[in-house]
Amino acid sequence: MTRANVVTDRVLVGLIGLAFMALGSLAVAWQLDYLPEDRRTLVLAWAVGVDEQAWWAWALGAGGVVATVLGLWWLVAHRPRRGLGEVTLPGTNGAGALRVDLDTFASAAASTLGTTPSIATARGRSLADRGQRIIEITATAADNAGLADVVSAATTQQANIVESATGIPVVTRIALHAKPPRRARTER
């Protein structure tokens, strides 16, 4: 989600919240007879008989279409992003561009980590979080692997990533998971 979407969402939620608070306060004041006598009845003279007009069905249909388009736009604006894609490397000049695809970089790093005996599976992805580029690798330890072996493999791979990504402002995050132990079956 982009920063503009976050700001728009917060502003709209704030305005809707203020409107609901005002309506709720008005309803409480009306129920407790705090309103002046001339304000206790709401008469909308322009709305009397509107639903019998020929244009009413068309107006409702147009309102429904607008609401549907706005809802679809909101869904598209809030879809999860698929990673960072290509990043231009430092040292690129006007003669050409040096680029690296961070999604492929993360997948290759995870694949390398997955080949170590202490890791059963590993997958990698790139993402942006609070303005930082992150290479995230999620790995699952092998059943027979010791903690020292798993941590050593992850530390070595993180050092390899840092060395390979020299000059690219990127943070590395490696999440290690262990499979839960299998319970022994007991006879009843």
N, C-alpha and C positions, 0 to 999 in steps of 0.2 A: 504494500500500500504506500502510495507516495505521500510526501509531507502535505501537499495540497489537499489530498483526500482526508487526512487526519484532521487538518484545520477545519475543513468544510464540515466534517462530521461533528466535531466538537461545537462549532458555532450553531449548527442546526439543532443539535440536542439541547444546547443551552437555551436557545430561543423557544423551542417547543416546551421545555421544562418551565420557563417563565410564563408562557401562555397558560399551561395547565395550572400553575400555582395561582395565577390571577383568576382563572375561571373557578377554581376550587374556593378561593377566598370570597368571590362573589356569590357562589352557591351557599356558603356558610352564612354570609351576611343576609342573604335572602331568607334562608330557613329560620334564622333567629330574629327576623323582623328588624334588622338594623338599617335597612334601606328606607329612604323617604317614601311617602305614600305614592307619589307620582312615578317612582322608579320600580315599583313592585311588579308591574305588568309589562311584558315585552310584546310590542305590536310591530310586526313587519308588514306594513300595508302593501309594499311592493311584491311580497311573496304570496299573497292570497291569490289562489287560482293559477299559479305559475305551472303547476304540474298538469294542467289541462290545456296548455298552449301547444301549438303544433311543433314549435322548435324545441320543446323540453326534451324529447327523446334524443334528438340530435345533440343537444348540449351534454346530456348524460353520456352518450356514446363518445363524444369528443373528450370529455373529462376522463373516461375510462382508458381511452387510447393514450392520452397524455400521462396518466398515472402508470400505465404499463411501460411506456417508453422510459419514464424516469426510473422505474424499478429495475428495468434491464440495464440502463446506464449505470445505476448504482452497483449492481452485481458485477458488471464488467470492470468497473473502476476498482473493485475490491477483490478481484481474483488474485490468487497467489502468484508471485513472480517466479519465473523459472531459472533463476540464477543470474549471474552477472554477464555472461557472454565474454566477448573479447575486451581486453584491456591493452591500451597502447603502452609499450615499454618506455622507460626513460632513455634518453639518448637518441630518440627518433628525431630525424631532421627532415627538411623539405624534400630530400631526394627519395624518401620512401618511409614506410611505416613498419615498425616492428611490433607485432601484436602477439598476445598469448590468450588462449581461450581458457578462462579459469574453471569452467565446468569440466573440460577435458583434463586439465591439470589436476583437479580434485579427484576425478575418477581414476586417473593413472596412479596418483599417490595412494588411494585406497586399494587399488589392485595390487600394488607393490606390498602394502602392509598385509594384505590378505594371503600373500604367498609365504609368510613366515609360519613356522609350525605351531606357534602359540596362539594364532588367530584363526578362528573358524571362518568368519565372514567379515567383510568390510565394504562399506560403500561411502562414496564421497560426493559432495556437492558444494557449490559456491553460492553465497548469499550476501545480501547487504543488511546490516543491522545497525541502526542508529548512526548511519553515515560511514560505517567501516565495512571494508570488504573482508569477508570471512571465508576461509576454506575449512569446511566442517567434514570430519571423517567419523563415521560411527562404526565401531568394530565390536565383534562378539568374540570372547575368548573361547578357545578350544576346551573341550571337556577335561582333558588331562593336563592342561597348562597350569603352571604355577604363577602366582601373582608377580613375582620378580621377572619372569620371562615375558609376560604380557606388557608390563610397564616398560621393560627394556626395549621391546619391539616398537612400542608407541613412541617412546622418547627418541629412538634412532630415526624413525620415520619423520617425526616432527623436525628434527635437526636437518634431515634431507630436504624437507619442504622449505624451511627457512633459507637454506643454502641455494636451492634452485630458484626461489622467488626473490633473490637479491634485487633490490631496486623497485620492486612492486610493493606498494603499501597494502599489505594483506596480513590478517591475523589468522593463526591456525588454531583450530579447536578439534581435539580428538576426544570423543566420548567412548569409553570402554564399558561394555556390558558383559555380564556373566550369565550363562544359562542357569536357571534354578536347578538345584539338585533333584534328581529323581527320587521319589519316595519308594521305599521297599514295600511290596505288597504283603499284606498280612492275611493269613487265613482266619476265617471266622468260624 
